[in-house]
Amino acid sequence: MAKKNLTLVTEFILIAFTDYPERALPLFLLFLFIYLITLLGNLGMIILIHVDHRLHTPMYFLLSHLSFMDMCYSSVTVPQMMAVLLELGATLSYTRCAAQFFLFTYFGSIDCYLLALMAYDRYVAVCQPLLYVTIMTQKARLGFVAGAYTAGLLSALVRTVAAFTLSFCGTNEIDFIFCDLPPLLKLTCGDSYTQEVVIIVFAIFVIPACLVVILVSYLFIILAVIRIPSAGGRAKTFSTCTSHLTAVSLFFGTLIFMYLRDNSGQSSEEDRVVSVFYTTVIPMLNPLIYSLRNKEVKEALRKILNRAKLF
């Protein structure tokens, strides 16, 4: 044990998927396709919201920032994953690993806060419709988004400092697709109690806190919808929330499974599958969810396509 403690880790080697070299090229092409669809879909959503005046509302303002975060979120991990597949492993310096962890945590935290803000936006729209314009002003929207970015920065900074002041020793191989917290904690040695407490405390201010805002918002929304006398009115009102509910269920469901559970006895392969889903698949699905299940977005998209046919 003493010998192990003397071998301090100065770089990390990502070895995910290297056990199956024959799958490397097909997986590389698959992830490249998903990544390109993610970039095009989210960039298209941002442009669509910008050019169509009917989408200049608080909900779509928040959605445009969510799309931007999804592009950044995916860009931190997917190119690294493709490099691991091409090279059958990738070596990261200590600093580069810390930078990747910080950016991933930063963009992921902002995603959480934006989804919570979108839930609050739906609450105001459904439960306080007459006050919606006065509550969700442009100044308020900018303040909400600035707060999300600031809170995400603070959370990512504290968690990164706490994680990378841990002592890593022994093996430097990470059986994962990027530098994330669960695989890093498996490499620690020595007393890490203080750092782990800090990491957990700040994690509570992201996932559980955002979930509380979302659940409370939708509790009031459901109570308001129940009071609507006609079935058609109830369906129409709640349909404005279905896209957001779908996105929330996918994103927070995988985050809870990955981070708010007991990792002991869990396989690395299971963790890899979950991480691939929330780092590659969900950012790709969000534009589809909001376009296929949203009347305003479909109409705006149809209008843009009709204009394109005239040229």
Secondary structure, DSSP 8 states (H G I E B T S, - for coil): -HHHHHSB-SEEEE-TTTT-GGGHHHHHHHHHHHHHHHHHHHHHHHHHHHH-GGG-SHHHHHHHHHHHHHHHHHHHHHHHHHHHHHHTSEEEEHHHHHHHHHHHHHHHHHHHHHHHHHHHHHHHHHH-GGGHHHHS-HHHHHHHHHHHHHHHHHHHHHHHHHHTTSEEBS--EE-SSS--HHHHHTTEES--HHHHHHHHHHHHTTHHHHHHHHHHHHHHHHHHHHT-SSHHHHHHHHHTTHHHHHHHHHHHHHHHHHHSS--TT--HHHHHHHHHIIIIIHHHHHHHHHHHT-HHHHHHHHHHHHHHHH-
